[in-house]
Amino acid sequence: MNKQEFLTQLRKELSVLPQKDIEEYLTFYTEMIEDRIEEGLSEEEAVSAVGSLEEIVKQIVSDTPLMKIAKERIKQKRQIKNFI
């Protein structure tokens, strides 16, 4: 998986979080991947070196307070309801 594919999938998987948090995680993992590329790894190797996408998402979601996730889901539902 290349960097863009990884970040796109990460964004999708973290969609239950507030947009600000998603952007912070994307920035963090972008920098982490770029640092590994600067150290000489290929893009695919650098992505693999940061870890499994599934494990990363699981860790991020488990570290996020449940109330924060619940508030974001309610906000998203209200936006959809107001759009319709």
Phi and psi restraints in degrees (range 20) as a CNS / XPLOR table:
assign (resid 1 and name C) (resid 2 and name N)
       (resid 2 and name CA) (resid 2 and name C) 1.0 -88.6 20.0 2
assign (resid 2 and name N) (resid 2 and name CA)
       (resid 2 and name C) (resid 3 and name N) 1.0 175.9 20.0 2
assign (resid 2 and name C) (resid 3 and name N)
       (resid 3 and name CA) (resid 3 and name C) 1.0 -60.4 20.0 2
assign (resid 3 and name N) (resid 3 and name CA)
       (resid 3 and name C) (resid 4 and name N) 1.0 -46.2 20.0 2
assign (resid 3 and name C) (resid 4 and name N)
       (resid 4 and name CA) (resid 4 and name C) 1.0 -64.2 20.0 2
assign (resid 4 and name N) (resid 4 and name CA)
       (resid 4 and name C) (resid 5 and name N) 1.0 -41.5 20.0 2
assign (resid 4 and name C) (resid 5 and name N)
       (resid 5 and name CA) (resid 5 and name C) 1.0 -62.3 20.0 2
assign (resid 5 and name N) (resid 5 and name CA)
       (resid 5 and name C) (resid 6 and name N) 1.0 -43.1 20.0 2
assign (resid 5 and name C) (resid 6 and name N)
       (resid 6 and name CA) (resid 6 and name C) 1.0 -60.5 20.0 2
assign (resid 6 and name N) (resid 6 and name CA)
       (resid 6 and name C) (resid 7 and name N) 1.0 -48.7 20.0 2
assign (resid 6 and name C) (resid 7 and name N)
       (resid 7 and name CA) (resid 7 and name C) 1.0 -67.3 20.0 2
assign (resid 7 and name N) (resid 7 and name CA)
       (resid 7 and name C) (resid 8 and name N) 1.0 -37.0 20.0 2
assign (resid 7 and name C) (resid 8 and name N)
       (resid 8 and name CA) (resid 8 and name C) 1.0 -63.5 20.0 2
assign (resid 8 and name N) (resid 8 and name CA)
       (resid 8 and name C) (resid 9 and name N) 1.0 -45.2 20.0 2
assign (resid 8 and name C) (resid 9 and name N)
       (resid 9 and name CA) (resid 9 and name C) 1.0 -67.1 20.0 2
assign (resid 9 and name N) (resid 9 and name CA)
       (resid 9 and name C) (resid 10 and name N) 1.0 -39.7 20.0 2
assign (resid 9 and name C) (resid 10 and name N)
       (resid 10 and name CA) (resid 10 and name C) 1.0 -61.1 20.0 2
assign (resid 10 and name N) (resid 10 and name CA)
       (resid 10 and name C) (resid 11 and name N) 1.0 -45.2 20.0 2
assign (resid 10 and name C) (resid 11 and name N)
       (resid 11 and name CA) (resid 11 and name C) 1.0 -57.7 20.0 2
assign (resid 11 and name N) (resid 11 and name CA)
       (resid 11 and name C) (resid 12 and name N) 1.0 -45.4 20.0 2
assign (resid 11 and name C) (resid 12 and name N)
       (resid 12 and name CA) (resid 12 and name C) 1.0 -62.0 20.0 2
assign (resid 12 and name N) (resid 12 and name CA)
       (resid 12 and name C) (resid 13 and name N) 1.0 -46.2 20.0 2
assign (resid 12 and name C) (resid 13 and name N)
       (resid 13 and name CA) (resid 13 and name C) 1.0 -68.2 20.0 2
assign (resid 13 and name N) (resid 13 and name CA)
       (resid 13 and name C) (resid 14 and name N) 1.0 -27.1 20.0 2
assign (resid 13 and name C) (resid 14 and name N)
       (resid 14 and name CA) (resid 14 and name C) 1.0 -94.7 20.0 2
assign (resid 14 and name N) (resid 14 and name CA)
       (resid 14 and name C) (resid 15 and name N) 1.0 12.5 20.0 2
assign (resid 14 and name C) (resid 15 and name N)
       (resid 15 and name CA) (resid 15 and name C) 1.0 -61.6 20.0 2
assign (resid 15 and name N) (resid 15 and name CA)
       (resid 15 and name C) (resid 16 and name N) 1.0 -13.7 20.0 2
assign (resid 15 and name C) (resid 16 and name N)
       (resid 16 and name CA) (resid 16 and name C) 1.0 -78.1 20.0 2
assign (resid 16 and name N) (resid 16 and name CA)
       (resid 16 and name C) (resid 17 and name N) 1.0 -9.8 20.0 2
assign (resid 16 and name C) (resid 17 and name N)
       (resid 17 and name CA) (resid 17 and name C) 1.0 -94.2 20.0 2
assign (resid 17 and name N) (resid 17 and name CA)
       (resid 17 and name C) (resid 18 and name N) 1.0 160.9 20.0 2
assign (resid 17 and name C) (resid 18 and name N)
       (resid 18 and name CA) (resid 18 and name C) 1.0 -61.2 20.0 2
assign (resid 18 and name N) (resid 18 and name CA)
       (resid 18 and name C) (resid 19 and name N) 1.0 147.1 20.0 2
assign (resid 18 and name C) (resid 19 and name N)
       (resid 19 and name CA) (resid 19 and name C) 1.0 -55.0 20.0 2
assign (resid 19 and name N) (resid 19 and name CA)
       (resid 19 and name C) (resid 20 and name N) 1.0 -39.4 20.0 2
assign (resid 19 and name C) (resid 20 and name N)
       (resid 20 and name CA) (resid 20 and name C) 1.0 -59.3 20.0 2
assign (resid 20 and name N) (resid 20 and name CA)
       (resid 20 and name C) (resid 21 and name N) 1.0 -44.2 20.0 2
assign (resid 20 and name C) (resid 21 and name N)
       (resid 21 and name CA) (resid 21 and name C) 1.0 -65.3 20.0 2
assign (resid 21 and name N) (resid 21 and name CA)
       (resid 21 and name C) (resid 22 and name N) 1.0 -42.2 20.0 2
assign (resid 21 and name C) (resid 22 and name N)
       (resid 22 and name CA) (resid 22 and name C) 1.0 -58.3 20.0 2
assign (resid 22 and name N) (resid 22 and name CA)
       (resid 22 and name C) (resid 23 and name N) 1.0 -46.9 20.0 2
assign (resid 22 and name C) (resid 23 and name N)
       (resid 23 and name CA) (resid 23 and name C) 1.0 -61.7 20.0 2
assign (resid 23 and name N) (resid 23 and name CA)
       (resid 23 and name C) (resid 24 and name N) 1.0 -38.6 20.0 2
assign (resid 23 and name C) (resid 24 and name N)
       (resid 24 and name CA) (resid 24 and name C) 1.0 -64.3 20.0 2
assign (resid 24 and name N) (resid 24 and name CA)
       (resid 24 and name C) (resid 25 and name N) 1.0 -43.1 20.0 2
assign (resid 24 and name C) (resid 25 and name N)
       (resid 25 and name CA) (resid 25 and name C) 1.0 -66.9 20.0 2
assign (resid 25 and name N) (resid 25 and name CA)
       (resid 25 and name C) (resid 26 and name N) 1.0 -39.7 20.0 2
assign (resid 25 and name C) (resid 26 and name N)
       (resid 26 and name CA) (resid 26 and name C) 1.0 -63.1 20.0 2
assign (resid 26 and name N) (resid 26 and name CA)
       (resid 26 and name C) (resid 27 and name N) 1.0 -41.9 20.0 2
assign (resid 26 and name C) (resid 27 and name N)
       (resid 27 and name CA) (resid 27 and name C) 1.0 -62.5 20.0 2
assign (resid 27 and name N) (resid 27 and name CA)
       (resid 27 and name C) (resid 28 and name N) 1.0 -45.1 20.0 2
assign (resid 27 and name C) (resid 28 and name N)
       (resid 28 and name CA) (resid 28 and name C) 1.0 -58.0 20.0 2
assign (resid 28 and name N) (resid 28 and name CA)
       (resid 28 and name C) (resid 29 and name N) 1.0 -49.7 20.0 2
assign (resid 28 and name C) (resid 29 and name N)
       (resid 29 and name CA) (resid 29 and name C) 1.0 -73.3 20.0 2
assign (resid 29 and name N) (resid 29 and name CA)
       (resid 29 and name C) (resid 30 and name N) 1.0 -30.3 20.0 2
assign (resid 29 and name C) (resid 30 and name N)
       (resid 30 and name CA) (resid 30 and name C) 1.0 -61.0 20.0 2
assign (resid 30 and name N) (resid 30 and name CA)
       (resid 30 and name C) (resid 31 and name N) 1.0 -48.1 20.0 2
assign (resid 30 and name C) (resid 31 and name N)
       (resid 31 and name CA) (resid 31 and name C) 1.0 -63.9 20.0 2
assign (resid 31 and name N) (resid 31 and name CA)
       (resid 31 and name C) (resid 32 and name N) 1.0 -39.4 20.0 2
assign (resid 31 and name C) (resid 32 and name N)
       (resid 32 and name CA) (resid 32 and name C) 1.0 -62.9 20.0 2
assign (resid 32 and name N) (resid 32 and name CA)
       (resid 32 and name C) (resid 33 and name N) 1.0 -44.2 20.0 2
assign (resid 32 and name C) (resid 33 and name N)
       (resid 33 and name CA) (resid 33 and name C) 1.0 -65.7 20.0 2
assign (resid 33 and name N) (resid 33 and name CA)
       (resid 33 and name C) (resid 34 and name N) 1.0 -45.0 20.0 2
assign (resid 33 and name C) (resid 34 and name N)
       (resid 34 and name CA) (resid 34 and name C) 1.0 -62.9 20.0 2
assign (resid 34 and name N) (resid 34 and name CA)
       (resid 34 and name C) (resid 35 and name N) 1.0 -36.9 20.0 2
assign (resid 34 and name C) (resid 35 and name N)
       (resid 35 and name CA) (resid 35 and name C) 1.0 -61.5 20.0 2
assign (resid 35 and name N) (resid 35 and name CA)
       (resid 35 and name C) (resid 36 and name N) 1.0 -41.4 20.0 2
assign (resid 35 and name C) (resid 36 and name N)
       (resid 36 and name CA) (resid 36 and name C) 1.0 -70.0 20.0 2
assign (resid 36 and name N) (resid 36 and name CA)
       (resid 36 and name C) (resid 37 and name N) 1.0 -33.7 20.0 2
assign (resid 36 and name C) (resid 37 and name N)
       (resid 37 and name CA) (resid 37 and name C) 1.0 -65.8 20.0 2
assign (resid 37 and name N) (resid 37 and name CA)
       (resid 37 and name C) (resid 38 and name N) 1.0 -41.6 20.0 2
assign (resid 37 and name C) (resid 38 and name N)
       (resid 38 and name CA) (resid 38 and name C) 1.0 -62.4 20.0 2
assign (resid 38 and name N) (resid 38 and name CA)
       (resid 38 and name C) (resid 39 and name N) 1.0 -27.9 20.0 2
assign (resid 38 and name C) (resid 39 and name N)
       (resid 39 and name CA) (resid 39 and name C) 1.0 -78.8 20.0 2
assign (resid 39 and name N) (resid 39 and name CA)
       (resid 39 and name C) (resid 40 and name N) 1.0 -5.0 20.0 2
assign (resid 39 and name C) (resid 40 and name N)
       (resid 40 and name CA) (resid 40 and name C) 1.0 113.8 20.0 2
assign (resid 40 and name N) (resid 40 and name CA)
       (resid 40 and name C) (resid 41 and name N) 1.0 -2.0 20.0 2
assign (resid 40 and name C) (resid 41 and name N)
       (resid 41 and name CA) (resid 41 and name C) 1.0 -78.7 20.0 2
assign (resid 41 and name N) (resid 41 and name CA)
       (resid 41 and name C) (resid 42 and name N) 1.0 153.4 20.0 2
assign (resid 41 and name C) (resid 42 and name N)
       (resid 42 and name CA) (resid 42 and name C) 1.0 -71.8 20.0 2
assign (resid 42 and name N) (resid 42 and name CA)
       (resid 42 and name C) (resid 43 and name N) 1.0 166.8 20.0 2
assign (resid 42 and name C) (resid 43 and name N)
       (resid 43 and name CA) (resid 43 and name C) 1.0 -59.0 20.0 2
assign (resid 43 and name N) (resid 43 and name CA)
       (resid 43 and name C) (resid 44 and name N) 1.0 -45.3 20.0 2
assign (resid 43 and name C) (resid 44 and name N)
       (resid 44 and name CA) (resid 44 and name C) 1.0 -64.9 20.0 2
assign (resid 44 and name N) (resid 44 and name CA)
       (resid 44 and name C) (resid 45 and name N) 1.0 -39.9 20.0 2
assign (resid 44 and name C) (resid 45 and name N)
       (resid 45 and name CA) (resid 45 and name C) 1.0 -65.5 20.0 2
assign (resid 45 and name N) (resid 45 and name CA)
       (resid 45 and name C) (resid 46 and name N) 1.0 -39.5 20.0 2
assign (resid 45 and name C) (resid 46 and name N)
       (resid 46 and name CA) (resid 46 and name C) 1.0 -64.4 20.0 2
assign (resid 46 and name N) (resid 46 and name CA)
       (resid 46 and name C) (resid 47 and name N) 1.0 -42.2 20.0 2
assign (resid 46 and name C) (resid 47 and name N)
       (resid 47 and name CA) (resid 47 and name C) 1.0 -63.4 20.0 2
assign (resid 47 and name N) (resid 47 and name CA)
       (resid 47 and name C) (resid 48 and name N) 1.0 -44.5 20.0 2
assign (resid 47 and name C) (resid 48 and name N)
       (resid 48 and name CA) (resid 48 and name C) 1.0 -62.3 20.0 2
assign (resid 48 and name N) (resid 48 and name CA)
       (resid 48 and name C) (resid 49 and name N) 1.0 -35.8 20.0 2
assign (resid 48 and name C) (resid 49 and name N)
       (resid 49 and name CA) (resid 49 and name C) 1.0 -67.9 20.0 2
assign (resid 49 and name N) (resid 49 and name CA)
       (resid 49 and name C) (resid 50 and name N) 1.0 -25.3 20.0 2
assign (resid 49 and name C) (resid 50 and name N)
       (resid 50 and name CA) (resid 50 and name C) 1.0 -75.5 20.0 2
assign (resid 50 and name N) (resid 50 and name CA)
       (resid 50 and name C) (resid 51 and name N) 1.0 -18.2 20.0 2
assign (resid 50 and name C) (resid 51 and name N)
       (resid 51 and name CA) (resid 51 and name C) 1.0 118.8 20.0 2
assign (resid 51 and name N) (resid 51 and name CA)
       (resid 51 and name C) (resid 52 and name N) 1.0 175.4 20.0 2
assign (resid 51 and name C) (resid 52 and name N)
       (resid 52 and name CA) (resid 52 and name C) 1.0 -70.5 20.0 2
assign (resid 52 and name N) (resid 52 and name CA)
       (resid 52 and name C) (resid 53 and name N) 1.0 132.3 20.0 2
assign (resid 52 and name C) (resid 53 and name N)
       (resid 53 and name CA) (resid 53 and name C) 1.0 -57.0 20.0 2
assign (resid 53 and name N) (resid 53 and name CA)
       (resid 53 and name C) (resid 54 and name N) 1.0 -42.4 20.0 2
assign (resid 53 and name C) (resid 54 and name N)
       (resid 54 and name CA) (resid 54 and name C) 1.0 -59.0 20.0 2
assign (resid 54 and name N) (resid 54 and name CA)
       (resid 54 and name C) (resid 55 and name N) 1.0 -45.9 20.0 2
assign (resid 54 and name C) (resid 55 and name N)
       (resid 55 and name CA) (resid 55 and name C) 1.0 -67.7 20.0 2
assign (resid 55 and name N) (resid 55 and name CA)
       (resid 55 and name C) (resid 56 and name N) 1.0 -38.8 20.0 2
assign (resid 55 and name C) (resid 56 and name N)
       (resid 56 and name CA) (resid 56 and name C) 1.0 -62.0 20.0 2
assign (resid 56 and name N) (resid 56 and name CA)
       (resid 56 and name C) (resid 57 and name N) 1.0 -48.0 20.0 2
assign (resid 56 and name C) (resid 57 and name N)
       (resid 57 and name CA) (resid 57 and name C) 1.0 -63.0 20.0 2
assign (resid 57 and name N) (resid 57 and name CA)
       (resid 57 and name C) (resid 58 and name N) 1.0 -44.5 20.0 2
assign (resid 57 and name C) (resid 58 and name N)
       (resid 58 and name CA) (resid 58 and name C) 1.0 -58.3 20.0 2
assign (resid 58 and name N) (resid 58 and name CA)
       (resid 58 and name C) (resid 59 and name N) 1.0 -43.1 20.0 2
assign (resid 58 and name C) (resid 59 and name N)
       (resid 59 and name CA) (resid 59 and name C) 1.0 -67.3 20.0 2
assign (resid 59 and name N) (resid 59 and name CA)
       (resid 59 and name C) (resid 60 and name N) 1.0 -44.8 20.0 2
assign (resid 59 and name C) (resid 60 and name N)
       (resid 60 and name CA) (resid 60 and name C) 1.0 -61.6 20.0 2
assign (resid 60 and name N) (resid 60 and name CA)
       (resid 60 and name C) (resid 61 and name N) 1.0 -47.6 20.0 2
assign (resid 60 and name C) (resid 61 and name N)
       (resid 61 and name CA) (resid 61 and name C) 1.0 -65.2 20.0 2
assign (resid 61 and name N) (resid 61 and name CA)
       (resid 61 and name C) (resid 62 and name N) 1.0 -39.9 20.0 2
assign (resid 61 and name C) (resid 62 and name N)
       (resid 62 and name CA) (resid 62 and name C) 1.0 -69.1 20.0 2
assign (resid 62 and name N) (resid 62 and name CA)
       (resid 62 and name C) (resid 63 and name N) 1.0 -26.5 20.0 2
assign (resid 62 and name C) (resid 63 and name N)
       (resid 63 and name CA) (resid 63 and name C) 1.0 -83.3 20.0 2
assign (resid 63 and name N) (resid 63 and name CA)
       (resid 63 and name C) (resid 64 and name N) 1.0 -11.4 20.0 2
assign (resid 63 and name C) (resid 64 and name N)
       (resid 64 and name CA) (resid 64 and name C) 1.0 -91.1 20.0 2
assign (resid 64 and name N) (resid 64 and name CA)
       (resid 64 and name C) (resid 65 and name N) 1.0 129.1 20.0 2
assign (resid 64 and name C) (resid 65 and name N)
       (resid 65 and name CA) (resid 65 and name C) 1.0 -57.1 20.0 2
assign (resid 65 and name N) (resid 65 and name CA)
       (resid 65 and name C) (resid 66 and name N) 1.0 137.7 20.0 2
assign (resid 65 and name C) (resid 66 and name N)
       (resid 66 and name CA) (resid 66 and name C) 1.0 -57.4 20.0 2
assign (resid 66 and name N) (resid 66 and name CA)
       (resid 66 and name C) (resid 67 and name N) 1.0 -37.4 20.0 2
assign (resid 66 and name C) (resid 67 and name N)
       (resid 67 and name CA) (resid 67 and name C) 1.0 -62.3 20.0 2
assign (resid 67 and name N) (resid 67 and name CA)
       (resid 67 and name C) (resid 68 and name N) 1.0 -35.6 20.0 2
assign (resid 67 and name C) (resid 68 and name N)
       (resid 68 and name CA) (resid 68 and name C) 1.0 -65.7 20.0 2
assign (resid 68 and name N) (resid 68 and name CA)
       (resid 68 and name C) (resid 69 and name N) 1.0 -42.0 20.0 2
assign (resid 68 and name C) (resid 69 and name N)
       (resid 69 and name CA) (resid 69 and name C) 1.0 -67.3 20.0 2
assign (resid 69 and name N) (resid 69 and name CA)
       (resid 69 and name C) (resid 70 and name N) 1.0 -43.3 20.0 2
assign (resid 69 and name C) (resid 70 and name N)
       (resid 70 and name CA) (resid 70 and name C) 1.0 -62.7 20.0 2
assign (resid 70 and name N) (resid 70 and name CA)
       (resid 70 and name C) (resid 71 and name N) 1.0 -43.4 20.0 2
assign (resid 70 and name C) (resid 71 and name N)
       (resid 71 and name CA) (resid 71 and name C) 1.0 -61.8 20.0 2
assign (resid 71 and name N) (resid 71 and name CA)
       (resid 71 and name C) (resid 72 and name N) 1.0 -40.4 20.0 2
assign (resid 71 and name C) (resid 72 and name N)
       (resid 72 and name CA) (resid 72 and name C) 1.0 -66.9 20.0 2
assign (resid 72 and name N) (resid 72 and name CA)
       (resid 72 and name C) (resid 73 and name N) 1.0 -40.1 20.0 2
assign (resid 72 and name C) (resid 73 and name N)
       (resid 73 and name CA) (resid 73 and name C) 1.0 -64.3 20.0 2
assign (resid 73 and name N) (resid 73 and name CA)
       (resid 73 and name C) (resid 74 and name N) 1.0 -41.5 20.0 2
assign (resid 73 and name C) (resid 74 and name N)
       (resid 74 and name CA) (resid 74 and name C) 1.0 -63.4 20.0 2
assign (resid 74 and name N) (resid 74 and name CA)
       (resid 74 and name C) (resid 75 and name N) 1.0 -42.9 20.0 2
assign (resid 74 and name C) (resid 75 and name N)
       (resid 75 and name CA) (resid 75 and name C) 1.0 -59.8 20.0 2
assign (resid 75 and name N) (resid 75 and name CA)
       (resid 75 and name C) (resid 76 and name N) 1.0 -45.6 20.0 2
assign (resid 75 and name C) (resid 76 and name N)
       (resid 76 and name CA) (resid 76 and name C) 1.0 -63.3 20.0 2
assign (resid 76 and name N) (resid 76 and name CA)
       (resid 76 and name C) (resid 77 and name N) 1.0 -40.6 20.0 2
assign (resid 76 and name C) (resid 77 and name N)
       (resid 77 and name CA) (resid 77 and name C) 1.0 -65.4 20.0 2
assign (resid 77 and name N) (resid 77 and name CA)
       (resid 77 and name C) (resid 78 and name N) 1.0 -39.3 20.0 2
assign (resid 77 and name C) (resid 78 and name N)
       (resid 78 and name CA) (resid 78 and name C) 1.0 -64.0 20.0 2
assign (resid 78 and name N) (resid 78 and name CA)
       (resid 78 and name C) (resid 79 and name N) 1.0 -40.8 20.0 2
assign (resid 78 and name C) (resid 79 and name N)
       (resid 79 and name CA) (resid 79 and name C) 1.0 -63.1 20.0 2
assign (resid 79 and name N) (resid 79 and name CA)
       (resid 79 and name C) (resid 80 and name N) 1.0 -41.4 20.0 2
assign (resid 79 and name C) (resid 80 and name N)
       (resid 80 and name CA) (resid 80 and name C) 1.0 -66.4 20.0 2
assign (resid 80 and name N) (resid 80 and name CA)
       (resid 80 and name C) (resid 81 and name N) 1.0 -44.4 20.0 2
assign (resid 80 and name C) (resid 81 and name N)
       (resid 81 and name CA) (resid 81 and name C) 1.0 -62.0 20.0 2
assign (resid 81 and name N) (resid 81 and name CA)
       (resid 81 and name C) (resid 82 and name N) 1.0 -41.5 20.0 2
assign (resid 81 and name C) (resid 82 and name N)
       (resid 82 and name CA) (resid 82 and name C) 1.0 -70.4 20.0 2
assign (resid 82 and name N) (resid 82 and name CA)
       (resid 82 and name C) (resid 83 and name N) 1.0 -26.7 20.0 2
assign (resid 82 and name C) (resid 83 and name N)
       (resid 83 and name CA) (resid 83 and name C) 1.0 -74.0 20.0 2
assign (resid 83 and name N) (resid 83 and name CA)
       (resid 83 and name C) (resid 84 and name N) 1.0 -34.3 20.0 2
